[in-house]
Amino acid sequence: MEMTTRKLLTIVTEAAIEDTLVRELEQLGARGYTITDARGKGSGGKRDATWGPHANIRIEVLCDVATAQSICAALRERYSDNYAMVLYVGDVDVLRPLKF
């Protein structure tokens, strides 16, 4: 079984900007994504995923290095000053690399 390395880009941010982010991810080359509700505590305090305007989401994107770098740069430039957002990237091994 042959595995190929891709990047897993994870974005934790405010649910209020989900639709805008999805459009932007697609424009920046993401071929797909997974979105889940997120809750927890960080530098901004505790966040509850159940209260709409203040809920957080986690978006995961599997992609190549160039796409991950492009998305990170664009999101940092456009959203980091006005929205709570955490981005992190790691290597993952995938079985069907053509999907990503």
Backbone as CSV, one residue per row, in Angstrom:
resi,resn,N_x,N_y,N_z,CA_x,CA_y,CA_z,C_x,C_y,C_z
1,MET,0.844,-1.166,0.000,0.000,0.000,0.000,0.897,1.240,0.000
2,GLU,0.782,2.043,-1.035,1.617,3.231,-1.167,0.893,4.460,-0.629
3,MET,1.600,5.205,0.205,1.045,6.420,0.792,1.778,7.627,0.211
4,THR,1.076,8.745,0.141,1.649,9.998,-0.338,1.416,11.067,0.721
5,THR,2.397,11.920,0.932,2.270,12.972,1.936,1.555,14.188,1.360
6,ARG,0.593,14.669,2.105,-0.120,15.909,1.805,-0.125,16.755,3.072
7,LYS,-0.622,17.964,2.978,-0.750,18.855,4.125,-2.188,18.809,4.638
8,LEU,-2.319,18.780,5.953,-3.619,18.942,6.599,-3.618,20.335,7.197
9,LEU,-4.393,21.226,6.595,-4.553,22.590,7.079,-5.810,22.626,7.936
10,THR,-5.673,23.069,9.168,-6.808,23.179,10.074,-7.005,24.650,10.418
11,ILE,-8.253,25.091,10.284,-8.626,26.476,10.573,-9.691,26.437,11.659
12,VAL,-9.434,27.074,12.783,-10.445,27.214,13.828,-10.810,28.688,13.861
13,THR,-12.099,28.978,13.637,-12.503,30.378,13.509,-13.973,30.551,13.850
14,GLU,-14.455,31.741,13.675,-15.831,32.089,13.990,-16.788,31.544,12.930
15,ALA,-17.880,30.940,13.386,-18.873,30.374,12.473,-19.504,31.443,11.583
16,ALA,-19.512,32.668,12.029,-20.140,33.756,11.281,-19.520,33.961,9.900
17,ILE,-18.274,33.551,9.707,-17.623,33.771,8.408,-17.493,32.485,7.591
18,GLU,-18.233,31.452,7.962,-18.123,30.159,7.269,-18.359,30.270,5.770
19,ASP,-19.462,30.873,5.353,-19.781,30.933,3.923,-18.708,31.681,3.135
20,THR,-18.237,32.774,3.686,-17.187,33.553,3.028,-15.902,32.743,2.911
21,LEU,-15.535,32.053,3.987,-14.309,31.248,3.966,-14.397,30.106,2.963
22,VAL,-15.541,29.456,2.895,-15.706,28.343,1.956,-15.493,28.824,0.523
23,ARG,-16.094,29.943,0.175,-15.894,30.488,-1.177,-14.415,30.789,-1.422
24,GLU,-13.782,31.379,-0.433,-12.375,31.731,-0.577,-11.484,30.491,-0.689
25,LEU,-11.752,29.476,0.121,-10.973,28.236,0.043,-11.051,27.635,-1.354
26,GLU,-12.248,27.613,-1.923,-12.419,27.060,-3.267,-11.663,27.895,-4.296
27,GLN,-11.722,29.222,-4.173,-11.000,30.097,-5.103,-9.488,29.921,-4.989
28,LEU,-9.021,29.561,-3.802,-7.581,29.398,-3.573,-7.075,27.991,-3.886
29,GLY,-7.960,27.118,-4.377,-7.517,25.814,-4.849,-7.862,24.612,-3.999
30,ALA,-8.577,24.801,-2.895,-8.985,23.648,-2.085,-9.975,22.809,-2.887
31,ARG,-9.724,21.514,-2.969,-10.602,20.624,-3.727,-11.740,20.092,-2.870
32,GLY,-11.638,20.280,-1.574,-12.665,19.839,-0.645,-12.296,20.281,0.756
33,TYR,-13.200,20.054,1.680,-12.979,20.460,3.067,-13.984,19.735,3.948
34,THR,-13.713,19.704,5.235,-14.634,19.170,6.231,-14.815,20.247,7.287
35,ILE,-16.067,20.511,7.653,-16.362,21.530,8.661,-17.094,20.873,9.821
36,THR,-16.623,21.142,11.041,-17.281,20.652,12.252,-17.404,21.804,13.245
37,ASP,-18.379,21.683,14.143,-18.502,22.646,15.232,-17.317,22.470,16.164
38,ALA,-16.894,23.559,16.770,-15.749,23.504,17.685,-16.059,24.318,18.938
39,ARG,-15.569,23.842,20.049,-15.685,24.597,21.292,-14.421,24.363,22.098
40,GLY,-14.143,25.265,22.996,-12.951,25.122,23.819,-12.568,26.436,24.451
41,LYS,-11.334,26.499,24.904,-10.841,27.689,25.579,-9.453,28.018,25.054
42,GLY,-9.240,29.285,24.800,-7.942,29.752,24.339,-7.681,31.141,24.862
43,SER,-6.835,31.878,24.177,-6.469,33.218,24.635,-7.658,34.172,24.653
44,GLY,-8.673,33.884,23.846,-9.877,34.716,23.807,-10.939,34.285,24.793
45,GLY,-10.634,33.313,25.636,-11.603,32.824,26.614,-12.282,31.562,26.136
46,LYS,-13.345,31.199,26.817,-14.083,29.980,26.502,-15.127,30.275,25.436
47,ARG,-15.235,29.362,24.446,-16.211,29.519,23.361,-17.122,28.308,23.338
48,ASP,-18.414,28.562,23.184,-19.422,27.507,23.146,-19.904,27.343,21.711
49,ALA,-19.881,26.146,21.191,-20.254,25.896,19.792,-21.748,25.982,19.551
50,THR,-22.549,26.065,20.593,-24.000,26.000,20.399,-24.662,27.354,20.216
51,TRP,-23.995,28.438,20.507,-24.619,29.749,20.391,-24.187,30.401,19.092
52,GLY,-25.068,30.392,18.096,-24.802,30.805,16.726,-23.814,31.926,16.492
53,PRO,-24.116,33.146,16.940,-23.233,34.267,16.604,-21.839,34.160,17.211
54,HIS,-21.712,33.386,18.267,-20.416,33.283,18.941,-19.817,31.882,18.846
55,ALA,-20.373,31.058,17.982,-19.883,29.686,17.820,-18.579,29.676,17.027
56,ASN,-17.824,28.631,17.214,-16.602,28.398,16.444,-16.797,27.182,15.553
57,ILE,-16.054,27.141,14.472,-16.016,25.980,13.585,-14.563,25.581,13.378
58,ARG,-14.387,24.326,12.973,-13.068,23.830,12.571,-13.201,23.373,11.124
59,ILE,-12.362,23.906,10.264,-12.343,23.539,8.852,-11.033,22.804,8.595
60,GLU,-11.129,21.621,8.005,-9.938,20.849,7.658,-9.855,20.718,6.142
61,VAL,-8.675,20.978,5.618,-8.428,20.905,4.178,-7.195,20.038,3.954
62,LEU,-7.317,19.001,3.136,-6.167,18.206,2.693,-5.745,18.748,1.336
63,CYS,-4.466,19.086,1.203,-4.015,19.715,-0.034,-2.499,19.584,-0.169
64,ASP,-1.978,20.096,-1.275,-0.531,20.095,-1.461,0.090,21.295,-0.739
65,VAL,1.404,21.331,-0.702,2.129,22.376,0.025,1.785,23.767,-0.503
66,ALA,1.803,23.938,-1.816,1.565,25.257,-2.403,0.174,25.782,-2.062
67,THR,-0.820,24.909,-2.113,-2.184,25.327,-1.786,-2.288,25.708,-0.318
68,ALA,-1.687,24.929,0.562,-1.710,25.243,1.997,-1.057,26.601,2.261
69,GLN,0.073,26.853,1.632,0.760,28.131,1.829,-0.065,29.296,1.307
70,SER,-0.689,29.108,0.162,-1.519,30.148,-0.434,-2.724,30.471,0.449
71,ILE,-3.381,29.434,0.946,-4.548,29.633,1.812,-4.133,30.331,3.102
72,CYS,-3.069,29.870,3.732,-2.610,30.475,4.991,-2.288,31.956,4.810
73,ALA,-1.578,32.282,3.757,-1.200,33.677,3.516,-2.435,34.549,3.300
74,ALA,-3.372,34.069,2.498,-4.575,34.850,2.206,-5.442,35.039,3.447
75,LEU,-5.642,33.979,4.217,-6.493,34.090,5.402,-5.853,34.981,6.459
76,ARG,-4.552,34.847,6.636,-3.863,35.700,7.612,-4.007,37.169,7.222
77,GLU,-3.826,37.457,5.939,-3.903,38.839,5.464,-5.313,39.411,5.583
78,ARG,-6.328,38.618,5.257,-7.692,39.145,5.166,-8.511,39.064,6.446
79,TYR,-8.165,38.143,7.350,-9.052,37.906,8.488,-8.417,38.073,9.864
80,SER,-7.118,37.959,9.988,-6.509,37.876,11.324,-6.706,39.132,12.172
81,ASP,-6.854,40.287,11.567,-7.039,41.515,12.346,-8.443,41.661,12.919
82,ASN,-9.434,41.023,12.288,-10.823,41.267,12.676,-11.584,40.057,13.193
83,TYR,-11.018,38.873,13.083,-11.723,37.656,13.499,-10.797,36.768,14.320
84,ALA,-11.405,36.033,15.249,-10.646,35.016,15.974,-10.346,33.886,14.991
85,MET,-9.072,33.567,14.809,-8.703,32.533,13.840,-7.366,31.917,14.223
86,VAL,-7.331,30.600,14.227,-6.096,29.854,14.448,-5.889,28.955,13.238
87,LEU,-4.695,28.973,12.679,-4.336,28.120,11.543,-3.180,27.230,11.967
88,TYR,-3.270,25.964,11.621,-2.103,25.102,11.797,-2.061,24.070,10.690
89,VAL,-0.831,23.663,10.352,-0.589,22.783,9.210,0.313,21.639,9.656
90,GLY,-0.016,20.436,9.204,0.818,19.275,9.500,0.866,18.333,8.314
91,ASP,1.832,17.445,8.330,1.944,16.427,7.291,1.044,15.245,7.625
92,VAL,0.367,14.725,6.611,-0.431,13.505,6.748,-0.155,12.617,5.544
93,ASP,-0.289,11.321,5.716,-0.144,10.374,4.612,-1.529,9.975,4.135
94,VAL,-1.742,10.033,2.815,-3.042,9.705,2.232,-2.905,8.538,1.260
95,LEU,-3.996,7.815,1.090,-3.996,6.658,0.195,-4.321,7.027,-1.249
96,ARG,-5.152,8.025,-1.445,-5.554,8.406,-2.798,-5.163,9.859,-3.060
97,PRO,-3.911,10.101,-3.395,-3.403,11.472,-3.494,-4.068,12.316,-4.574
98,LEU,-4.617,11.714,-5.601,-5.237,12.493,-6.672,-6.485,13.230,-6.205
99,LYS,-7.073,12.803,-5.088,-8.247,13.486,-4.542,-7.889,14.822,-3.913
100,PHE,-6.612,14.995,-3.565,-6.220,16.168,-2.789,-5.244,17.013,-3.554
